[in-house]
């Protein structure tokens, strides 16, 4: 599964992942794989955050200050490099789409956010 780093700024996506992770009705096998997915996403998020912090410090007014801020003169360059970082893709390897857990209640918008993670074939009509 491939994602762009921008997924970490999508609060709705992250909230939906938490909602799925907190669901207690998982069957054991898909629960195991979803937990593996969450751990790998967490690791990728840490990598993204490390690079983002380095980027902030690179363009900071005072990189050693307690509250590091991007210098006004560097905002455009910072924004450009941050945009490039957000567009970079990362891959969650070794995990195929996971069986959607029966009983998990998600809104249509939430389902749209996670349809790349879950096998939604059980929702498709046989007539189509």
MODELLER restraints for C-alpha pairs under 7 A, 6 or more apart:
rsr = mdl.restraints
at = mdl.atoms
rsr.add(forms.Gaussian(group=physical.xy_distance, feature=features.Distance(at['CA:1:A'], at['CA:91:A']), mean=5.56, stdev=0.5))
rsr.add(forms.Gaussian(group=physical.xy_distance, feature=features.Distance(at['CA:1:A'], at['CA:92:A']), mean=5.19, stdev=0.5))
rsr.add(forms.Gaussian(group=physical.xy_distance, feature=features.Distance(at['CA:1:A'], at['CA:93:A']), mean=6.69, stdev=0.5))
rsr.add(forms.Gaussian(group=physical.xy_distance, feature=features.Distance(at['CA:2:A'], at['CA:89:A']), mean=6.44, stdev=0.5))
rsr.add(forms.Gaussian(group=physical.xy_distance, feature=features.Distance(at['CA:2:A'], at['CA:90:A']), mean=5.73, stdev=0.5))
rsr.add(forms.Gaussian(group=physical.xy_distance, feature=features.Distance(at['CA:2:A'], at['CA:91:A']), mean=4.39, stdev=0.5))
rsr.add(forms.Gaussian(group=physical.xy_distance, feature=features.Distance(at['CA:2:A'], at['CA:92:A']), mean=6.27, stdev=0.5))
rsr.add(forms.Gaussian(group=physical.xy_distance, feature=features.Distance(at['CA:3:A'], at['CA:89:A']), mean=5.38, stdev=0.5))
rsr.add(forms.Gaussian(group=physical.xy_distance, feature=features.Distance(at['CA:3:A'], at['CA:90:A']), mean=5.59, stdev=0.5))
rsr.add(forms.Gaussian(group=physical.xy_distance, feature=features.Distance(at['CA:3:A'], at['CA:91:A']), mean=6.37, stdev=0.5))
rsr.add(forms.Gaussian(group=physical.xy_distance, feature=features.Distance(at['CA:4:A'], at['CA:86:A']), mean=6.39, stdev=0.5))
rsr.add(forms.Gaussian(group=physical.xy_distance, feature=features.Distance(at['CA:4:A'], at['CA:87:A']), mean=5.57, stdev=0.5))
rsr.add(forms.Gaussian(group=physical.xy_distance, feature=features.Distance(at['CA:4:A'], at['CA:88:A']), mean=5.44, stdev=0.5))
rsr.add(forms.Gaussian(group=physical.xy_distance, feature=features.Distance(at['CA:4:A'], at['CA:89:A']), mean=4.16, stdev=0.5))
rsr.add(forms.Gaussian(group=physical.xy_distance, feature=features.Distance(at['CA:4:A'], at['CA:90:A']), mean=6.18, stdev=0.5))
rsr.add(forms.Gaussian(group=physical.xy_distance, feature=features.Distance(at['CA:5:A'], at['CA:48:A']), mean=6.80, stdev=0.5))
rsr.add(forms.Gaussian(group=physical.xy_distance, feature=features.Distance(at['CA:5:A'], at['CA:85:A']), mean=6.84, stdev=0.5))
rsr.add(forms.Gaussian(group=physical.xy_distance, feature=features.Distance(at['CA:5:A'], at['CA:86:A']), mean=4.63, stdev=0.5))
rsr.add(forms.Gaussian(group=physical.xy_distance, feature=features.Distance(at['CA:5:A'], at['CA:87:A']), mean=6.21, stdev=0.5))
rsr.add(forms.Gaussian(group=physical.xy_distance, feature=features.Distance(at['CA:5:A'], at['CA:88:A']), mean=5.93, stdev=0.5))
rsr.add(forms.Gaussian(group=physical.xy_distance, feature=features.Distance(at['CA:5:A'], at['CA:89:A']), mean=6.19, stdev=0.5))
rsr.add(forms.Gaussian(group=physical.xy_distance, feature=features.Distance(at['CA:6:A'], at['CA:86:A']), mean=4.56, stdev=0.5))
rsr.add(forms.Gaussian(group=physical.xy_distance, feature=features.Distance(at['CA:6:A'], at['CA:87:A']), mean=6.47, stdev=0.5))
rsr.add(forms.Gaussian(group=physical.xy_distance, feature=features.Distance(at['CA:8:A'], at['CA:14:A']), mean=7.00, stdev=0.5))
rsr.add(forms.Gaussian(group=physical.xy_distance, feature=features.Distance(at['CA:8:A'], at['CA:45:A']), mean=6.72, stdev=0.5))
rsr.add(forms.Gaussian(group=physical.xy_distance, feature=features.Distance(at['CA:13:A'], at['CA:113:A']), mean=5.86, stdev=0.5))
rsr.add(forms.Gaussian(group=physical.xy_distance, feature=features.Distance(at['CA:16:A'], at['CA:110:A']), mean=6.23, stdev=0.5))
rsr.add(forms.Gaussian(group=physical.xy_distance, feature=features.Distance(at['CA:23:A'], at['CA:104:A']), mean=6.78, stdev=0.5))
rsr.add(forms.Gaussian(group=physical.xy_distance, feature=features.Distance(at['CA:25:A'], at['CA:103:A']), mean=6.87, stdev=0.5))
rsr.add(forms.Gaussian(group=physical.xy_distance, feature=features.Distance(at['CA:26:A'], at['CA:101:A']), mean=5.63, stdev=0.5))
rsr.add(forms.Gaussian(group=physical.xy_distance, feature=features.Distance(at['CA:30:A'], at['CA:98:A']), mean=6.03, stdev=0.5))
rsr.add(forms.Gaussian(group=physical.xy_distance, feature=features.Distance(at['CA:30:A'], at['CA:99:A']), mean=6.11, stdev=0.5))
rsr.add(forms.Gaussian(group=physical.xy_distance, feature=features.Distance(at['CA:33:A'], at['CA:98:A']), mean=6.88, stdev=0.5))
rsr.add(forms.Gaussian(group=physical.xy_distance, feature=features.Distance(at['CA:34:A'], at['CA:98:A']), mean=6.91, stdev=0.5))
rsr.add(forms.Gaussian(group=physical.xy_distance, feature=features.Distance(at['CA:37:A'], at['CA:95:A']), mean=6.89, stdev=0.5))
rsr.add(forms.Gaussian(group=physical.xy_distance, feature=features.Distance(at['CA:40:A'], at['CA:92:A']), mean=6.48, stdev=0.5))
rsr.add(forms.Gaussian(group=physical.xy_distance, feature=features.Distance(at['CA:56:A'], at['CA:70:A']), mean=6.02, stdev=0.5))
rsr.add(forms.Gaussian(group=physical.xy_distance, feature=features.Distance(at['CA:57:A'], at['CA:63:A']), mean=5.04, stdev=0.5))
rsr.add(forms.Gaussian(group=physical.xy_distance, feature=features.Distance(at['CA:57:A'], at['CA:68:A']), mean=6.92, stdev=0.5))
rsr.add(forms.Gaussian(group=physical.xy_distance, feature=features.Distance(at['CA:59:A'], at['CA:70:A']), mean=5.31, stdev=0.5))
rsr.add(forms.Gaussian(group=physical.xy_distance, feature=features.Distance(at['CA:59:A'], at['CA:71:A']), mean=6.20, stdev=0.5))
rsr.add(forms.Gaussian(group=physical.xy_distance, feature=features.Distance(at['CA:59:A'], at['CA:74:A']), mean=5.86, stdev=0.5))
rsr.add(forms.Gaussian(group=physical.xy_distance, feature=features.Distance(at['CA:59:A'], at['CA:78:A']), mean=6.41, stdev=0.5))
rsr.add(forms.Gaussian(group=physical.xy_distance, feature=features.Distance(at['CA:60:A'], at['CA:68:A']), mean=6.21, stdev=0.5))
rsr.add(forms.Gaussian(group=physical.xy_distance, feature=features.Distance(at['CA:60:A'], at['CA:69:A']), mean=5.27, stdev=0.5))
rsr.add(forms.Gaussian(group=physical.xy_distance, feature=features.Distance(at['CA:60:A'], at['CA:70:A']), mean=4.13, stdev=0.5))
rsr.add(forms.Gaussian(group=physical.xy_distance, feature=features.Distance(at['CA:60:A'], at['CA:71:A']), mean=5.13, stdev=0.5))
rsr.add(forms.Gaussian(group=physical.xy_distance, feature=features.Distance(at['CA:61:A'], at['CA:69:A']), mean=6.21, stdev=0.5))
rsr.add(forms.Gaussian(group=physical.xy_distance, feature=features.Distance(at['CA:61:A'], at['CA:70:A']), mean=5.83, stdev=0.5))
rsr.add(forms.Gaussian(group=physical.xy_distance, feature=features.Distance(at['CA:61:A'], at['CA:71:A']), mean=4.41, stdev=0.5))
rsr.add(forms.Gaussian(group=physical.xy_distance, feature=features.Distance(at['CA:62:A'], at['CA:68:A']), mean=6.53, stdev=0.5))
rsr.add(forms.Gaussian(group=physical.xy_distance, feature=features.Distance(at['CA:97:A'], at['CA:117:A']), mean=5.15, stdev=0.5))
rsr.add(forms.Gaussian(group=physical.xy_distance, feature=features.Distance(at['CA:97:A'], at['CA:118:A']), mean=4.84, stdev=0.5))
rsr.add(forms.Gaussian(group=physical.xy_distance, feature=features.Distance(at['CA:97:A'], at['CA:119:A']), mean=5.16, stdev=0.5))
rsr.add(forms.Gaussian(group=physical.xy_distance, feature=features.Distance(at['CA:98:A'], at['CA:117:A']), mean=6.31, stdev=0.5))
rsr.add(forms.Gaussian(group=physical.xy_distance, feature=features.Distance(at['CA:98:A'], at['CA:118:A']), mean=4.61, stdev=0.5))
rsr.add(forms.Gaussian(group=physical.xy_distance, feature=features.Distance(at['CA:98:A'], at['CA:119:A']), mean=5.45, stdev=0.5))
rsr.add(forms.Gaussian(group=physical.xy_distance, feature=features.Distance(at['CA:99:A'], at['CA:118:A']), mean=5.75, stdev=0.5))
rsr.add(forms.Gaussian(group=physical.xy_distance, feature=features.Distance(at['CA:99:A'], at['CA:119:A']), mean=5.06, stdev=0.5))
rsr.add(forms.Gaussian(group=physical.xy_distance, feature=features.Distance(at['CA:100:A'], at['CA:118:A']), mean=5.44, stdev=0.5))
rsr.add(forms.Gaussian(group=physical.xy_distance, feature=features.Distance(at['CA:100:A'], at['CA:119:A']), mean=5.96, stdev=0.5))
rsr.add(forms.Gaussian(group=physical.xy_distance, feature=features.Distance(at['CA:100:A'], at['CA:120:A']), mean=6.44, stdev=0.5))
